[in-house]
Amino acid sequence: MLTSGAQRHHLAARVAVVVLLAVYGGLSLVAFFRPDWLPVKTIWHAGLLGPPALLVWGGHMLVAYSACTVVVVLLLAGGAVVRSDELRLIAAMAAFAVWMGAGFFSALLSV
């Protein structure tokens, strides 16, 4: 039986995951259907957008977007499962690198 504190922690984690998925989905839809709404002025802005920035280039980038999304999710899920703090840090850094790399690659496509 979970204590009330543990139940609140699990509920907060579930709510956070749902909110993050909704924000990511919304950002992806905006990038795909209304790319002119995105405030991308520099390569750093594109890097922060991450994989949804790839959708600005149209439907032919869906494979790259999906691959980057799957890799980020797998790295973060793997980091959440392991018990070692060092492996968690490595997984978080790798997920951040894939996220920023996808955005930078999207910005480089315009050159």
Secondary structure as a PSIPRED ss2 file (coil, helix, strand):
# PSIPRED VFORMAT (PSIPRED V4.0)

   1 M C   1.000  0.000  0.000
   2 L C   1.000  0.000  0.000
   3 T C   1.000  0.000  0.000
   4 S H   0.000  1.000  0.000
   5 G H   0.000  1.000  0.000
   6 A H   0.000  1.000  0.000
   7 Q H   0.000  1.000  0.000
   8 R H   0.000  1.000  0.000
   9 H H   0.000  1.000  0.000
  10 H H   0.000  1.000  0.000
  11 L H   0.000  1.000  0.000
  12 A H   0.000  1.000  0.000
  13 A H   0.000  1.000  0.000
  14 R H   0.000  1.000  0.000
  15 V H   0.000  1.000  0.000
  16 A H   0.000  1.000  0.000
  17 V H   0.000  1.000  0.000
  18 V H   0.000  1.000  0.000
  19 V H   0.000  1.000  0.000
  20 L H   0.000  1.000  0.000
  21 L H   0.000  1.000  0.000
  22 A H   0.000  1.000  0.000
  23 V H   0.000  1.000  0.000
  24 Y H   0.000  1.000  0.000
  25 G H   0.000  1.000  0.000
  26 G H   0.000  1.000  0.000
  27 L H   0.000  1.000  0.000
  28 S H   0.000  1.000  0.000
  29 L H   0.000  1.000  0.000
  30 V H   0.000  1.000  0.000
  31 A H   0.000  1.000  0.000
  32 F H   0.000  1.000  0.000
  33 F H   0.000  1.000  0.000
  34 R C   1.000  0.000  0.000
  35 P H   0.000  1.000  0.000
  36 D H   0.000  1.000  0.000
  37 W H   0.000  1.000  0.000
  38 L C   1.000  0.000  0.000
  39 P C   1.000  0.000  0.000
  40 V C   1.000  0.000  0.000
  41 K C   1.000  0.000  0.000
  42 T C   1.000  0.000  0.000
  43 I H   0.000  1.000  0.000
  44 W H   0.000  1.000  0.000
  45 H H   0.000  1.000  0.000
  46 A H   0.000  1.000  0.000
  47 G H   0.000  1.000  0.000
  48 L H   0.000  1.000  0.000
  49 L H   0.000  1.000  0.000
  50 G C   1.000  0.000  0.000
  51 P H   0.000  1.000  0.000
  52 P H   0.000  1.000  0.000
  53 A H   0.000  1.000  0.000
  54 L H   0.000  1.000  0.000
  55 L H   0.000  1.000  0.000
  56 V H   0.000  1.000  0.000
  57 W H   0.000  1.000  0.000
  58 G C   1.000  0.000  0.000
  59 G H   0.000  1.000  0.000
  60 H H   0.000  1.000  0.000
  61 M H   0.000  1.000  0.000
  62 L H   0.000  1.000  0.000
  63 V H   0.000  1.000  0.000
  64 A H   0.000  1.000  0.000
  65 Y H   0.000  1.000  0.000
  66 S H   0.000  1.000  0.000
  67 A H   0.000  1.000  0.000
  68 C H   0.000  1.000  0.000
  69 T H   0.000  1.000  0.000
  70 V H   0.000  1.000  0.000
  71 V H   0.000  1.000  0.000
  72 V H   0.000  1.000  0.000
  73 V H   0.000  1.000  0.000
  74 L H   0.000  1.000  0.000
  75 L H   0.000  1.000  0.000
  76 L H   0.000  1.000  0.000
  77 A H   0.000  1.000  0.000
  78 G H   0.000  1.000  0.000
  79 G H   0.000  1.000  0.000
  80 A H   0.000  1.000  0.000
  81 V H   0.000  1.000  0.000
  82 V C   1.000  0.000  0.000
  83 R C   1.000  0.000  0.000
  84 S C   1.000  0.000  0.000
  85 D H   0.000  1.000  0.000
  86 E H   0.000  1.000  0.000
  87 L H   0.000  1.000  0.000
  88 R H   0.000  1.000  0.000
  89 L H   0.000  1.000  0.000
  90 I H   0.000  1.000  0.000
  91 A H   0.000  1.000  0.000
  92 A H   0.000  1.000  0.000
  93 M H   0.000  1.000  0.000
  94 A H   0.000  1.000  0.000
  95 A H   0.000  1.000  0.000
  96 F H   0.000  1.000  0.000
  97 A H   0.000  1.000  0.000
  98 V H   0.000  1.000  0.000
  99 W H   0.000  1.000  0.000
 100 M H   0.000  1.000  0.000
 101 G H   0.000  1.000  0.000
 102 A H   0.000  1.000  0.000
 103 G H   0.000  1.000  0.000
 104 F H   0.000  1.000  0.000
 105 F H   0.000  1.000  0.000
 106 S H   0.000  1.000  0.000
 107 A H   0.000  1.000  0.000
 108 L H   0.000  1.000  0.000
 109 L C   1.000  0.000  0.000
 110 S C   1.000  0.000  0.000
 111 V C   1.000  0.000  0.000
